[in-house]
Amino acid sequence: MDFERASAYILDKLRHGLPTNLFYHNLEHVMDVYQAVIRIGAAEKLDQSTLIALKTAALMHDSGMLRTYKGHEEAACSLVHLWLPQFGYTEEEMKYICRMILTTQLPQTASEIGERILCDADLDYLGRDDFFMIAHRLRFEWNNMGMNVTSLKDWYLLQIRFLEDHKYYTFSNQQLREPGKQKNLEMVRELFRN
């Protein structure tokens, strides 16, 4: 695997190809997930080859948005098989990367460590101070894509249900992000009541 060349190629494709009306699923989100994968991977003491596959999956996980909004995870997997062979990724490595990407579909169903880390990284913001800013970007994106959330009250109700149902998989994110997620949940509940 030539991760350095692959990552430069992927980032160039995303930078120049992602639709401009993606206010959440954009390059900033991809880089946020990538940084979270590095942090969580170090905390979970991943071996180097798993970490490289995981970093690749983080960069590729929303690449399907280049082709489609709905079902973008499957589209990302087709791009994995199209792009990564030229950088020395084996069929087994690409299958593993695709398994990780597919677990980010909601509801998330991760089982092994790479899947668990990518899922936690993808929703890392739920337990951070920038939760509301990022969540409203998603609301704006959904409305732009015709998935109308008619009122803030409806949006807050969706957020309450999502935050209540969500569980971080890794011990490191349970420790680092779960307390912030509970705080954010309480703030959303308060906004919903008012």
C-alpha positions in Angstrom: 0.0 0.0 0.0 1.3 3.4 -1.0 -0.8 5.4 1.4 1.0 8.7 0.8 0.2 8.7 -2.9 -3.2 7.2 -2.4 -4.2 9.9 0.1 -3.0 12.7 -2.1 -5.0 11.3 -5.0 -8.2 10.8 -2.9 -8.0 14.3 -1.4 -7.5 15.8 -4.9 -10.6 14.0 -6.2 -12.7 15.2 -3.2 -11.4 18.7 -3.2 -12.2 19.2 -6.9 -15.2 16.9 -7.2 -17.5 17.1 -4.2 -20.7 19.1 -4.8 -20.6 22.6 -3.3 -24.0 22.1 -1.7 -22.6 19.6 0.8 -22.4 21.6 3.9 -21.8 18.6 6.2 -20.5 15.8 4.0 -17.6 17.9 2.7 -13.8 17.9 2.8 -13.8 19.5 6.2 -15.9 16.5 7.6 -13.5 14.0 5.9 -10.5 15.6 7.5 -12.3 15.8 10.8 -13.0 12.0 10.6 -9.4 11.4 9.5 -7.9 13.3 12.5 -10.3 11.5 14.9 -9.3 8.1 13.4 -5.6 8.9 14.1 -6.4 9.9 17.7 -8.6 7.0 18.4 -6.3 4.5 16.6 -3.4 5.7 18.8 -5.5 5.4 22.0 -6.7 1.9 21.0 -3.1 0.9 20.1 -3.7 -0.2 16.5 -1.0 -1.9 14.6 0.5 0.0 11.6 -1.2 -1.9 8.8 -4.6 -1.7 10.3 -4.1 2.0 10.9 -3.2 2.6 7.3 -6.3 0.8 6.1 -8.4 2.7 8.6 -6.9 6.1 7.5 -7.7 5.1 3.9 -11.2 4.2 4.9 -11.6 7.6 6.7 -10.5 9.4 3.6 -12.8 7.3 1.3 -15.8 6.9 3.5 -17.9 9.8 1.9 -16.2 9.6 -1.5 -19.4 8.1 -2.9 -20.9 11.6 -2.6 -19.0 12.2 -5.9 -21.6 10.0 -7.5 -24.7 9.9 -5.3 -26.2 11.2 -2.1 -28.4 8.2 -1.1 -26.4 5.0 -0.9 -23.0 6.9 -1.0 -21.3 4.2 1.2 -21.8 1.6 -1.5 -20.7 4.1 -4.2 -17.6 4.8 -2.1 -16.8 1.0 -2.1 -16.9 1.0 -5.9 -14.5 3.9 -5.9 -12.2 2.0 -3.5 -12.0 -0.8 -6.1 -11.5 1.7 -8.9 -8.9 3.9 -7.3 -6.8 1.9 -4.9 -5.3 -0.9 -7.0 -3.1 1.7 -8.7 -1.5 2.3 -5.3 -0.8 -1.3 -4.5 -3.8 -2.1 -2.3 -4.7 -5.8 -2.4 -8.1 -7.2 -2.9 -8.2 -8.2 0.8 -7.2 -4.7 1.9 -9.9 -3.2 -0.2 -12.5 -5.5 1.1 -11.5 -4.6 4.6 -11.7 -0.9 3.8 -15.2 -1.4 2.3 -16.4 -3.3 5.4 -15.3 -0.3 7.5 -17.0 2.2 5.2 -20.3 0.2 5.1 -20.5 0.2 8.9 -20.8 4.0 8.9 -24.3 3.6 7.4 -27.0 4.4 9.9 -27.8 2.6 12.1 -24.1 1.8 12.6 -23.3 -1.9 13.2 -19.6 -2.2 13.9 -18.0 -5.4 15.2 -14.2 -5.4 14.8 -11.8 -2.7 15.9 -11.3 -0.8 12.6 -15.1 -0.6 12.1 -15.6 0.6 15.7 -13.0 3.3 15.4 -14.3 4.6 12.0 -17.9 4.7 13.3 -16.7 6.6 16.4 -14.6 9.0 14.3 -17.5 9.6 11.9 -19.8 10.7 14.8 -17.0 12.1 17.0 -18.6 15.6 16.9 -21.7 14.4 18.9 -19.6 14.7 22.1 -17.8 18.0 21.2 -18.4 21.7 21.8 -19.0 22.2 18.1 -21.9 19.8 18.0 -24.6 22.4 17.4 -22.7 24.1 14.6 -22.0 20.8 12.8 -25.6 19.5 13.4 -27.1 22.6 11.8 -24.8 22.2 8.8 -26.3 18.7 8.4 -29.9 20.2 8.7 -29.0 22.8 6.1 -27.6 20.1 3.8 -30.7 17.9 4.2 -33.0 20.8 3.4 -30.9 21.5 0.3 -31.1 17.9 -0.8 -34.9 17.9 -0.4 -35.0 16.0 2.9 -36.9 18.7 4.5 -36.9 19.1 8.2 -39.8 21.5 8.5 -39.0 23.2 11.9 -36.3 23.6 14.4 -38.6 21.7 16.9 -38.7 18.8 14.5 -35.0 18.9 14.1 -34.4 19.0 17.8 -36.7 16.0 18.3 -34.6 14.1 15.6 -31.4 15.0 17.4 -32.8 13.9 20.8 -33.7 10.5 19.4 -30.4 10.1 17.6 -28.3 11.1 20.6 -30.3 8.9 22.9 -29.8 5.9 20.6 -26.2 6.5 19.8 -23.4 4.6 21.6 -19.7 5.1 21.2 -17.9 1.7 20.5 -14.4 2.4 21.7 -13.3 2.8 25.3 -11.3 6.0 24.4 -14.4 7.7 22.9 -16.6 6.5 25.7 -14.2 8.2 28.1 -13.5 11.3 26.0 -16.8 12.0 24.1 -19.6 10.4 26.0 -19.8 13.1 28.8 -19.9 15.8 26.2 -22.6 14.0 24.2 -24.7 13.7 27.4 -24.3 17.5 27.9 -25.3 18.2 24.3 -28.3 15.9 24.7 -29.4 17.9 27.7 -29.0 21.2 25.9 -31.1 19.9 22.9 -33.8 18.7 25.3 -33.9 22.1 26.8 -34.2 23.8 23.4 -37.0 21.4 22.5 -38.9 22.2 25.6 -38.7 26.0 24.9 
